[in-house]
Protein backbone atom coordinates (compact mmCIF):
# COMPACT_ATOMS: atom_id res chain seq x y z
CA UNK A 1 0.00 0.00 0.00
CA UNK A 2 1.35 3.42 -0.98
CA UNK A 3 2.01 6.15 1.53
CA UNK A 4 -0.75 8.78 1.45
CA UNK A 5 0.12 12.48 1.14
CA UNK A 6 -1.95 15.66 1.27
CA UNK A 7 -1.49 17.94 -1.74
CA UNK A 8 -3.68 20.84 -0.63
CA UNK A 9 -5.64 21.95 2.41
CA UNK A 10 -8.21 24.74 2.51
CA UNK A 11 -9.86 26.12 5.64
CA UNK A 12 -13.56 26.40 4.78
CA UNK A 13 -14.89 27.26 8.26
CA UNK A 14 -12.39 27.85 11.08
CA UNK A 15 -15.18 28.28 13.65
CA UNK A 16 -16.42 24.75 12.86
CA UNK A 17 -12.85 23.38 12.44
CA UNK A 18 -13.65 22.43 8.86
CA UNK A 19 -11.13 21.76 6.09
CA UNK A 20 -11.25 20.58 2.50
CA UNK A 21 -8.31 18.23 2.02
CA UNK A 22 -6.94 17.00 -1.33
CA UNK A 23 -4.90 13.80 -1.38
CA UNK A 24 -2.30 12.55 -3.85
CA UNK A 25 -4.59 9.65 -4.80
CA UNK A 26 -6.96 12.24 -6.33
CA UNK A 27 -9.58 12.11 -3.59
CA UNK A 28 -10.92 15.18 -1.80
CA UNK A 29 -12.73 15.29 1.54
CA UNK A 30 -14.46 17.93 3.63
CA UNK A 31 -13.57 17.09 7.23
CA UNK A 32 -14.72 18.45 10.57
CA UNK A 33 -11.96 18.13 13.14
CA UNK A 34 -13.66 19.46 16.29
CA UNK A 35 -13.89 15.99 17.85
CA UNK A 36 -10.12 15.48 17.37
CA UNK A 37 -9.00 18.72 19.03
CA UNK A 38 -8.09 17.34 22.44
CA UNK A 39 -4.83 16.94 24.30
CA UNK A 40 -1.93 18.46 22.36
CA UNK A 41 -4.44 19.60 19.67
CA UNK A 42 -6.44 21.70 22.19
CA UNK A 43 -4.72 25.00 21.14
CA UNK A 44 -6.31 24.57 17.69
CA UNK A 45 -9.73 25.25 19.23
CA UNK A 46 -8.77 28.91 18.68
CA UNK A 47 -10.17 29.48 15.16
CA UNK A 48 -7.33 31.90 14.30
CA UNK A 49 -4.74 29.23 15.13
CA UNK A 50 -6.72 26.52 13.36
CA UNK A 51 -6.76 28.65 10.19
CA UNK A 52 -2.92 28.70 10.07
CA UNK A 53 -2.74 25.15 8.67
CA UNK A 54 -0.38 24.53 5.74
CA UNK A 55 0.96 21.48 3.92
CA UNK A 56 4.51 20.72 5.03
CA UNK A 57 6.92 18.43 3.23
CA UNK A 58 6.23 15.50 2.75
CA UNK A 59 2.51 16.20 2.31
CA UNK A 60 1.44 16.49 5.94
CA UNK A 61 -1.02 19.15 7.22
CA UNK A 62 0.87 21.15 9.85
CA UNK A 63 0.26 24.13 12.12
CA UNK A 64 2.99 26.62 13.12
CA UNK A 65 2.71 25.58 16.75
CA UNK A 66 5.39 23.73 18.68
CA UNK A 67 4.19 21.12 21.17
CA UNK A 68 5.99 18.86 23.59
CA UNK A 69 4.52 15.71 25.14
CA UNK A 70 3.92 16.15 28.87
CA UNK A 71 7.07 15.38 30.82
CA UNK A 72 9.22 15.14 27.69
CA UNK A 73 12.49 17.08 27.41
CA UNK A 74 12.62 20.28 25.36
CA UNK A 75 14.48 18.54 22.52
CA UNK A 76 11.38 16.37 21.95
CA UNK A 77 9.30 19.41 20.96
CA UNK A 78 7.78 19.15 17.49
CA UNK A 79 5.48 20.91 15.04
CA UNK A 80 1.83 20.01 15.44
CA UNK A 81 0.59 17.96 12.49
CA UNK A 82 -2.07 15.43 11.49
CA UNK A 83 -1.39 12.23 9.60
CA UNK A 84 -3.05 12.13 6.17
CA UNK A 85 -4.55 8.76 7.11
CA UNK A 86 -6.29 10.37 10.11
CA UNK A 87 -7.84 12.95 7.79
CA UNK A 88 -9.11 10.19 5.47
CA UNK A 89 -10.93 8.67 8.47
CA UNK A 90 -12.06 11.94 10.13
CA UNK A 91 -15.76 12.81 10.27
CA UNK A 92 -16.81 14.43 7.01
CA UNK A 93 -17.69 13.64 3.43
CA UNK A 94 -16.07 12.67 0.15
CA UNK A 95 -16.13 15.45 -2.48
CA UNK A 96 -16.00 15.18 -6.28
CA UNK A 97 -12.50 14.85 -7.68
CA UNK A 98 -11.03 17.96 -9.24
CA UNK A 99 -10.73 17.86 -13.00
CA UNK A 100 -7.18 17.79 -14.32
CA UNK A 101 -8.30 18.65 -17.87
CA UNK A 102 -7.68 22.13 -19.20
CA UNK A 103 -10.75 23.97 -20.41
CA UNK A 104 -10.70 25.52 -23.86
Kinemage of the C-alpha trace (Angstrom):
@kinemage 1
@onewidth
@group {chain A} dominant
@subgroup {mainchain}
@vectorlist {calphas} color= white
{ca unk a 1} P 0.000 0.000 0.000
{ca unk a 2} L 1.350 3.422 -0.978
{ca unk a 3} L 2.011 6.155 1.534
{ca unk a 4} L -0.747 8.779 1.452
{ca unk a 5} L 0.116 12.483 1.136
{ca unk a 6} L -1.945 15.659 1.274
{ca unk a 7} L -1.486 17.937 -1.739
{ca unk a 8} L -3.684 20.838 -0.628
{ca unk a 9} L -5.637 21.954 2.410
{ca unk a 10} L -8.209 24.743 2.513
{ca unk a 11} L -9.863 26.120 5.640
{ca unk a 12} L -13.560 26.397 4.781
{ca unk a 13} L -14.887 27.260 8.264
{ca unk a 14} L -12.392 27.846 11.083
{ca unk a 15} L -15.182 28.285 13.651
{ca unk a 16} L -16.420 24.753 12.861
{ca unk a 17} L -12.854 23.380 12.437
{ca unk a 18} L -13.650 22.432 8.856
{ca unk a 19} L -11.129 21.760 6.085
{ca unk a 20} L -11.250 20.580 2.496
{ca unk a 21} L -8.312 18.234 2.023
{ca unk a 22} L -6.943 17.004 -1.331
{ca unk a 23} L -4.903 13.798 -1.384
{ca unk a 24} L -2.302 12.549 -3.847
{ca unk a 25} L -4.587 9.654 -4.804
{ca unk a 26} L -6.965 12.237 -6.333
{ca unk a 27} L -9.583 12.114 -3.591
{ca unk a 28} L -10.923 15.180 -1.799
{ca unk a 29} L -12.726 15.290 1.542
{ca unk a 30} L -14.459 17.925 3.626
{ca unk a 31} L -13.574 17.085 7.231
{ca unk a 32} L -14.725 18.455 10.571
{ca unk a 33} L -11.955 18.128 13.140
{ca unk a 34} L -13.658 19.461 16.285
{ca unk a 35} L -13.887 15.993 17.846
{ca unk a 36} L -10.125 15.477 17.373
{ca unk a 37} L -8.996 18.723 19.030
{ca unk a 38} L -8.093 17.343 22.445
{ca unk a 39} L -4.832 16.941 24.302
{ca unk a 40} L -1.935 18.455 22.359
{ca unk a 41} L -4.437 19.599 19.672
{ca unk a 42} L -6.436 21.705 22.188
{ca unk a 43} L -4.723 25.001 21.142
{ca unk a 44} L -6.315 24.568 17.694
{ca unk a 45} L -9.730 25.255 19.235
{ca unk a 46} L -8.772 28.911 18.685
{ca unk a 47} L -10.166 29.484 15.156
{ca unk a 48} L -7.334 31.899 14.301
{ca unk a 49} L -4.738 29.231 15.127
{ca unk a 50} L -6.725 26.519 13.360
{ca unk a 51} L -6.756 28.646 10.192
{ca unk a 52} L -2.920 28.701 10.073
{ca unk a 53} L -2.736 25.151 8.672
{ca unk a 54} L -0.385 24.532 5.742
{ca unk a 55} L 0.959 21.482 3.918
{ca unk a 56} L 4.512 20.719 5.029
{ca unk a 57} L 6.921 18.432 3.227
{ca unk a 58} L 6.231 15.502 2.754
{ca unk a 59} L 2.511 16.203 2.311
{ca unk a 60} L 1.444 16.493 5.943
{ca unk a 61} L -1.017 19.154 7.216
{ca unk a 62} L 0.869 21.149 9.846
{ca unk a 63} L 0.259 24.131 12.121
{ca unk a 64} L 2.995 26.616 13.119
{ca unk a 65} L 2.711 25.581 16.747
{ca unk a 66} L 5.385 23.727 18.677
{ca unk a 67} L 4.191 21.123 21.174
{ca unk a 68} L 5.991 18.857 23.590
{ca unk a 69} L 4.524 15.710 25.145
{ca unk a 70} L 3.920 16.153 28.871
{ca unk a 71} L 7.066 15.381 30.822
{ca unk a 72} L 9.221 15.141 27.694
{ca unk a 73} L 12.493 17.080 27.412
{ca unk a 74} L 12.618 20.280 25.362
{ca unk a 75} L 14.481 18.542 22.520
{ca unk a 76} L 11.380 16.372 21.954
{ca unk a 77} L 9.297 19.413 20.965
{ca unk a 78} L 7.784 19.147 17.486
{ca unk a 79} L 5.485 20.906 15.037
{ca unk a 80} L 1.827 20.012 15.443
{ca unk a 81} L 0.594 17.957 12.494
{ca unk a 82} L -2.066 15.434 11.492
{ca unk a 83} L -1.391 12.234 9.597
{ca unk a 84} L -3.049 12.132 6.166
{ca unk a 85} L -4.554 8.755 7.106
{ca unk a 86} L -6.291 10.369 10.108
{ca unk a 87} L -7.840 12.953 7.785
{ca unk a 88} L -9.109 10.189 5.475
{ca unk a 89} L -10.927 8.668 8.469
{ca unk a 90} L -12.060 11.935 10.134
{ca unk a 91} L -15.764 12.812 10.275
{ca unk a 92} L -16.810 14.431 7.010
{ca unk a 93} L -17.691 13.642 3.428
{ca unk a 94} L -16.071 12.674 0.149
{ca unk a 95} L -16.127 15.445 -2.485
{ca unk a 96} L -16.001 15.176 -6.284
{ca unk a 97} L -12.503 14.849 -7.679
{ca unk a 98} L -11.035 17.964 -9.239
{ca unk a 99} L -10.729 17.861 -12.999
{ca unk a 100} L -7.185 17.789 -14.323
{ca unk a 101} L -8.302 18.650 -17.868
{ca unk a 102} L -7.683 22.133 -19.203
{ca unk a 103} L -10.752 23.968 -20.413
{ca unk a 104} L -10.702 25.524 -23.859
